């Protein structure tokens, strides 16, 4: 386990690591709005390049409501990750509950034309308790 990226999953030669942070300054609990940032690192442990083509997220709020997000690439890019290299990006997730979770997959294409879905590990979204 990596201390900075406490959540990780490996699919074939691709490791997806996640760190998450609650953003108090972008949250308004009194208005039912909580916001988290998540930092993703995609590592290529293989011997050929891989390209991240699409993303699929399942976001679950604290009431059990589920929201699916699908799209091309991440943060406007479809990065090619060379052998032994990694790709990092940061994005965010708003919720209407103080807790929830995210998980999903990236559709990857290898240098040999093979394709597979790299799992994104489930990670919790938990706002710190606020004393009143």
C-alpha positions as CSV (number, residue, x, y, z in Angstrom):
1,X,0.0,0.0,0.0
2,X,1.2,3.5,-0.9
3,X,0.6,6.0,2.0
4,X,-0.2,8.9,-0.3
5,X,-2.5,6.7,-2.5
6,X,-4.3,4.5,0.0
7,X,-6.7,2.9,-2.5
8,X,-5.4,0.9,-5.4
9,X,-6.4,-1.8,-7.9
10,X,-4.4,-3.7,-10.5
11,X,-5.8,-5.0,-13.8
12,X,-3.2,-6.8,-16.0
13,X,-0.2,-4.4,-16.0
14,X,-2.1,-1.3,-15.1
15,X,-2.3,0.0,-11.5
16,X,-4.9,2.7,-10.6
17,X,-4.2,4.5,-7.3
18,X,-6.5,7.0,-5.6
19,X,-6.1,9.6,-2.9
20,X,-9.2,11.7,-1.9
21,X,-9.5,14.9,0.1
22,X,-12.6,16.7,1.4
23,X,-12.7,20.4,0.3
24,X,-14.2,22.3,3.2
25,X,-13.8,25.6,1.3
26,X,-15.9,24.4,-1.6
27,X,-18.6,22.8,0.6
28,X,-21.7,24.3,2.1
29,X,-23.2,21.7,4.5
30,X,-25.9,24.1,5.6
31,X,-27.1,24.1,1.9
32,X,-26.6,20.3,1.5
33,X,-23.5,20.6,-0.6
34,X,-20.3,18.7,0.0
35,X,-17.2,18.5,-2.3
36,X,-14.2,16.2,-2.6
37,X,-11.1,16.3,-4.8
38,X,-9.6,13.0,-5.9
39,X,-6.1,12.5,-7.2
40,X,-5.7,9.5,-9.6
41,X,-2.4,7.9,-10.7
42,X,-2.5,5.4,-13.5
43,X,0.8,3.3,-13.7
44,X,1.9,1.1,-16.6
45,X,3.9,-1.8,-15.2
46,X,3.8,-3.6,-18.6
47,X,6.2,-3.7,-21.6
48,X,4.0,-1.9,-24.1
49,X,2.3,1.5,-24.1
50,X,-1.4,1.7,-23.1
51,X,-3.9,4.5,-23.9
52,X,-6.7,5.5,-21.6
53,X,-9.7,5.9,-24.0
54,X,-12.9,6.2,-21.8
55,X,-14.0,6.4,-18.2
56,X,-16.9,4.9,-16.4
57,X,-17.8,6.0,-12.8
58,X,-20.4,4.9,-10.4
59,X,-21.0,7.5,-7.7
60,X,-23.1,6.4,-4.7
61,X,-24.4,9.0,-2.2
62,X,-25.0,8.5,1.5
63,X,-28.7,7.6,0.8
64,X,-27.7,4.8,-1.6
65,X,-28.6,6.9,-4.7
66,X,-26.4,5.9,-7.7
67,X,-25.2,8.1,-10.5
68,X,-23.3,6.8,-13.6
69,X,-20.8,8.9,-15.5
70,X,-19.3,7.9,-18.8
71,X,-17.1,9.8,-21.2
72,X,-14.0,10.0,-23.3
73,X,-10.7,10.2,-21.6
74,X,-10.1,12.1,-18.4
75,X,-9.8,15.9,-17.8
76,X,-10.0,16.4,-21.6
77,X,-7.2,13.9,-22.4
78,X,-6.8,10.4,-23.7
79,X,-3.2,9.9,-22.4
80,X,-0.8,7.3,-23.7
81,X,1.2,5.8,-20.8
82,X,4.5,4.4,-21.8
83,X,6.0,1.3,-20.1
84,X,7.3,2.1,-16.6
85,X,5.5,5.5,-16.6
86,X,2.5,6.9,-14.9
87,X,-0.2,9.6,-15.6
88,X,-1.7,11.7,-12.8
89,X,-4.7,14.0,-12.7
90,X,-7.0,15.6,-10.2
91,X,-10.8,16.0,-10.5
92,X,-13.7,16.6,-8.1
93,X,-17.0,15.2,-7.0
94,X,-19.9,17.1,-5.4
95,X,-22.6,15.3,-3.3
96,X,-25.8,16.3,-1.6
97,X,-24.9,14.0,1.4
98,X,-21.8,14.1,3.7
99,X,-20.8,10.6,2.7
100,X,-20.7,8.5,-0.4
101,X,-18.3,6.4,-2.5
102,X,-16.9,6.2,-6.0
103,X,-15.6,3.4,-8.2
104,X,-15.3,2.6,-11.8
105,X,-13.1,1.7,-14.7
106,X,-11.0,3.0,-17.5
107,X,-11.2,1.4,-21.0
108,X,-7.6,0.9,-22.1
109,X,-6.1,0.0,-25.4
110,X,-2.6,-1.6,-25.5
111,X,0.1,-1.0,-28.0
112,X,-0.7,-4.4,-29.6
113,X,-4.4,-3.3,-30.2
114,X,-5.8,-5.4,-27.3
115,X,-8.3,-3.6,-25.1
116,X,-9.4,-4.1,-21.5
117,X,-11.1,-2.3,-18.6
118,X,-8.8,-1.3,-15.8
119,X,-10.6,-1.2,-12.5
120,X,-10.7,2.0,-10.4
121,X,-10.9,0.9,-6.7
122,X,-13.9,1.9,-4.6
123,X,-13.0,4.8,-2.4
124,X,-15.1,6.5,0.3
125,X,-16.2,10.1,0.3
126,X,-16.5,11.1,4.0
127,X,-16.9,14.7,5.2
128,X,-15.3,15.3,8.7
129,X,-17.7,15.6,11.5
130,X,-18.5,19.2,12.3
131,X,-19.2,20.1,16.0
132,X,-22.1,22.5,16.5
